[in-house]
């Protein structure tokens, strides 16, 4: 079955998470204590993997604020914890059709749920009993004259009860009854439930990961394993040997030194190759596995018997150290690869739930971990993981990211209450801390794009990019000059940020230019950039100089009347601003942006605050405004073309 969406209710910090859709990989982003772990645990309880059992406990897991009201809120049945939507895939669907006939299900979509106290998942589906009964009757060749006895049967349960009430039964009627009795729970519903339960993936929850020991005593391992005396780290070591293509038994069965050495070298080579595919932090490492007799001065139990030791060799420094002495991040990553290699070997389809994976890893290593998810886990399993690290957010796959926040509301001044953990598909979380990992990921993605863009144009912010792209597209549609496609536009944050940006990429052999807003107070900053040779004059541009104004922002490209139309539409103002409003007494600003900000400052408290980004977003989403034949649009596009020609002239061949 294909997992499509989930909704968690009545679980710890979650009253109602809201519906959350997913594809093959889902990333849950939120700060600490937002409820990410609670979401994963609630999911895990639907159909938990035996190695990581999860059970719902009403006293422990039901939201504590409402626990005393439990019986009142749920008088008829236990509280629902998890509701999931699935799509039945071809093989499972055909199994049902083979038993119940063509058209047995009205839809391939089913719902799987679980409540407090439930022993197994429950399923909701839509069976077409009319077609099922017709199929069963036809399959058992019930004569036409006998079929009228079953016309009132609305379900297979009712059909079975009707048959059981017949005495005596004809041969065909007996066959039909036996056919129904052989179905699970003696009904079509039981058959469908049985098929769905058998193909419902198990949920494997990981909140921490067993880390591999650096050495293992081989001669006592088998009896200790039988007696349950093996540590988690030792089990990972054995998994590691199997991952590398050998085993404890294979190593102990070697009859000669050369045979033993060959097995160890083969294991070392294979694991080193697979490790370095996903550990790009240090390409000079290799794993060295050796089996030796114990040394009497070593710590027990490694002072006797036969010992397998894993060491990490650094070929650059020509030194090897015990595996246990490597960094915590390396040990975690290596153990993680081994653990999930064994999961893949099981072959069963699982939904993997990973709580804060890779926290001890460097940012680049976290990117390697994301690549491992995509390349090794996602082809076989759906993966849901939580994080608050920017480097674990797949910035190139933002539709797979969901924001998790503990939403707080003020019902009265000074009185705060929690609405519980919510999962959101948008990025409009109120809490900036919640959005930080997403913002960090996007920022990192932007800087990476700069490295691959040979020609980089620095602008003030994201709004400038949208304005320039919308104007460029409008000019292009009229057959006029558009922004050269070789430019990569990047928000820098203003004149103050230009020098750090240019210095950051000075070694990347990039051609960088800047296009900034300009106010009189910026004259000294601009002159400093020129004197320090940060950028040449023709590549250090500002809107005022290009448009022939004393001061100017990107908004000054637009005619006032046209820009006011955009602002009124973007903010949905009940009383639209007019050109006359911009000229009111006291509004002495020259720049259009400053005039509009002054108008917003005197609006009623119920009016929305002014945002530089909203008008840019609106014009980008409503480009037809720039296709109108009006003096305002013509003047705007004329000024836009001046700016774009200046930008294109800054390209260095």
Secondary structure as UniProt FT lines:
FT   STRAND          2..11
FT   TURN            12..13
FT   STRAND          14..16
FT   STRAND          20..21
FT   STRAND          25..29
FT   TURN            32..33
FT   HELIX           36..44
FT   TURN            45..46
FT   HELIX           50..52
FT   HELIX           58..61
FT   HELIX           64..69
FT   HELIX           70..73
FT   STRAND          80..87
FT   HELIX           90..100
FT   TURN            102..103
FT   STRAND          109..115
FT   TURN            116..117
FT   STRAND          122..124
FT   HELIX           129..139
FT   TURN            140..141
FT   HELIX           144..147
FT   HELIX           148..150
FT   TURN            151..152
FT   HELIX           156..164
FT   HELIX           171..181
FT   HELIX           184..186
FT   HELIX           188..199
FT   STRAND          202..206
FT   STRAND          215..217
FT   TURN            219..220
FT   HELIX           221..226
FT   TURN            227..228
FT   HELIX           232..243
FT   TURN            244..245
FT   HELIX           248..252
FT   HELIX           257..278
FT   TURN            283..284
FT   STRAND          285..293
FT   TURN            296..297
FT   TURN            300..303
FT   STRAND          306..314
FT   TURN            315..318
FT   STRAND          319..322
FT   HELIX           323..325
FT   HELIX           328..346
FT   STRAND          350..355
FT   TURN            357..360
FT   HELIX           363..372
FT   HELIX           373..377
FT   TURN            378..380
FT   STRAND          382..387
FT   HELIX           390..392
FT   HELIX           395..400
FT   STRAND          401..412
FT   TURN            413..414
FT   STRAND          415..424
FT   HELIX           432..452
FT   STRAND          455..459
FT   HELIX           462..477
FT   TURN            478..479
FT   TURN            485..486
FT   STRAND          487..491
FT   HELIX           495..504
FT   TURN            505..509
FT   STRAND          511..516
FT   HELIX           520..522
FT   HELIX           523..531
FT   TURN            532..533
FT   HELIX           537..539
FT   STRAND          540..542
FT   HELIX           543..547
FT   HELIX           554..557
FT   HELIX           560..571
FT   HELIX           579..582
FT   TURN            585..586
FT   HELIX           592..601
FT   TURN            605..606
FT   HELIX           612..621
FT   HELIX           623..627
FT   HELIX           631..649
//
